[in-house]
């Protein structure tokens, strides 16, 4: 990968001889980005794609983590599936470490929750443009549609994205191009503007009709979200983490754990993560290191991780009572709990915490 110092350069590769025009697209695997690829393929343009991994993509972990519905197809990576279907090369790029600053200190602020959509789009477009120059693509494109997203897909924000990403004139949006000024690929005759679309708004009927025309019938739900940062529950957990640490920071381990289990904070200095099913129990088991691990003995129950500033027996006792509340023994007068911490195992017999003693404000 090239570094950020190269991103602001706007001179493209000039096609040489009779070789095909080459375009690099941002491919999420959703309907819009898939259609954008097909529109350019229909014009004989050689298309390659890139998919960026930030750590916050909903499908990356949740589909594999949670118990699937009976008869449901196995989890899949939407971008990989779309690339295979479209017959294009896909570059999978991990930008999670660089993305931290986008999430923690977005120049353009957050959306409804903790989604830095405008900064995110600028960042990804700039990365894609740098890749395009490095790999010999002539321009870049995306599946964005004017008016579809309230923060990053507006008439006033498209120019901001193009300018701050250093791609003014070189980012084509095939699905909404007829509502936008001509880009350089159109002006130079590389792309026939009359064969592009002028979609706008949040409705997806035009896209679905175009998909039918192209015989594309296997795509994710058009209304489905793709980023945990837009999810109110996830954003609340991340804010809680930042409040506990008194600074905006996170690790990959943090954002993975925020995706699983019930998060309960009985006191400001510690939190519990309680598995909701066997699949989540197995997932949480991989994060034992550096945490107190609580499990029921002799009866079925959740695996619970206790993290934070944990030192007192009273804290561990309360944690055991809460964990027992979600076990098969929640109506019992006494439940034996195994508590592992600092290399030792302690057994506690507790009375499961009654529901009325577990206030809503403890749930993160």
Phi, psi and omega in degrees: 000150176274161180270172186296340182295341182269351192292326188282351178290134185244013179275118183275168169289137178264126180304135182251139177062220183255018182294154179296151170293139182242134181229140178251124183248150173275114187245113175273336186098355175284177185297315185297310182293328177295316179294323178300319177299312183296322180300321179282324176299324180297339179262010177079014180278137178279115188252135167236162184223161176226142175232124183262133178260117180258344186098348184252006180290128185299317186286341187298325185233323188298318182300324181275337186278322187265154181295125181286155174294150180299128180084358180287148178293156180295155178301148178219160175269114188300319181293319178297317180297315180297318180298319179295316180297320183278344181073038181241154175283135181241127174263117177263115187240124178273114179244018188303317183291319178290335186284344183305315183293334177291319182284318187279329183220066181288129180301321185261010175080185183258163172276217183297325181243240178249030181272114179271059194302318183290315177297322179299313182295318178301315182298312183290321178297317178298317178297317180296320180294319177298318177297318182301315179294321182293324186260001175086027174272152186273328177202174179239162180211163178218170179264018182298148179231129181303127176083003183279320178248136188290340185255316189250354184237060178240161181298329181274342181265336177304313178295328178296315178301310183298318183290311185287337176274353179075030184237019185311119179092348186246005175252113179263137175243088190301329184283340184232013188302323185291349177258003184237161175298154178298141175266170180300318179301327178286315181299325183274000178080010178286329181235132178277106183300328183293345180257012174262180185245168178232043181293151174203161177088177186273344179293149183244006182300317178299320179295319181293325177293320178293322177299320178297319179299321181273004181061035174262111184232002181241089181216159181296161177306124184301334182270000185288142177278159183234357187228129179298333183292344176274351184274126184300317181294317180294316180299322179297319179294321180291321176298320178298319178298315180295321179296319179297318182275350180060029173195154179275106177202159173197158174245169177299323178298319178301310187288336174290316182293331178293344182273349189236147170077173170276133178253119185232128179243093181286340180212156183301335188263357175208160182223152175247142171241113188252120179298141182261345177201178185296325179297316178292325176301316180295320179297312182295332180299335179284357182241032181292324188302128177081006181231159172278133182247125183240131177218152174285154176248131173077348175227161180288139179190174184282156165272131183238131175257137179243121183226155182126212179264082187255118180219330187269151177295328180297321177295316180293324179296314178297319179299319178296320180295321178291316179298319179296332179300333182257014180261175176293345181261022186296340178263001182280160178278341182205133179230131178277130182237140176261128182238115180253127177199144177049038176081005179237160177239127181244140177252127179237135173257120188229159171267119182306139182293123178296154183302322184289347178263006178248086186294152181301327184291347175285334181283121181283000000 
